[in-house]
């Protein structure tokens, strides 16, 4: 918790500087902290959320998915992670066309 508290402002600032089109949060720790939620990754993944901060010109669509280490331990969930990656692909295409 202490390490996250120290590093989170740097991550937020980095996102603000990059101004990404989308954010992919890999793993429960990333998703819980950036979304400021308490649910586990199985509940957070697969749902688009809007993420914003004062340094962004507009909110950014964000999607959480499973961490690769989790997928190695639970290979049946790879199909869900694949769906998440396809969602990212679709979102990027839609954003580039608008």
N, C-alpha and C positions, 0 to 999 in steps of 0.2 A: 504493500500500500504506500509506503514512504517513497519507494523508487518511482512508482507511477505518479505520485503527487509532484515529485521533482521534475519528471520528464514531460508530463502532459502539456505544460505551457510551451515547451519547445516544439512539440509535435503540432500543436494548434498554430503556432506562428509559422512553422514550415508549410502547413497546408495553406495558410493565408498568402504566403509568398508565391507558392506554386499556382494557386487559383485553378485547381483541377476541375475537369468536367464531371467526373464521378469519383467516389471514394469506395474502395473495397477494403473492408475490415476483415482481417484474417484471424479468426480465433475469438474465443469468448472474452478474454482479457481486453483486447482492443475494442470489441463491440460494446462491452459494458461500460468502459471508461469514456469512450468518445460519445456514446449515446446517453451517458449518465443514467443507465438502467441497471436493474438488479437481476433480471431474468437470465437464464442460461443461454448458451449459444444455440441450442436446438429451438428455442422459442424466438430468438432474435434473427436468425438467418432466414434468408429468402424473402424478406420484406423490405421494400424501399422505404427509407426515411430521409427526410430533408435535414441536412446538417448546416448550421450557420454559426458564424462568429462575427464580432464587430469588424474584423479586418478583411472580411470577404465582401465583394461587391454584390453578390447574391448567394442564396443558399445553394448547397451542392447535394445532389442525390447520393445517398450512401447505402451500401448493401453489405451485410455481414455474411460470412461463410465460415466453414470449418477450417481449423488449422491443419496443415499437412501432417503434423505428428498425430493428430486425432484420427485422420483418415487412414494412416498406416495401422493404427490399432483397431479401427472400425471400417474395414474396406466396403462394407455394404452402404455406407453413407457417401461414397464417392459419386454415386449417381446424383445425389442432392447437390453436392458441390459443383458437379458439371452443369446442372441446371442453373446454379447461381452464376457461373461463368458465362453461360449463354445469355442470361439476363443482362449482364454487363455489356456484352457484345451488342445486344439489341438497343440498349440505352445509349451507347456511344454512337451507333448508327443514327438513331432518332435525333440525337443532339447535333450531329454534324449536318443533318438535312434541314434543321430549322434555323 
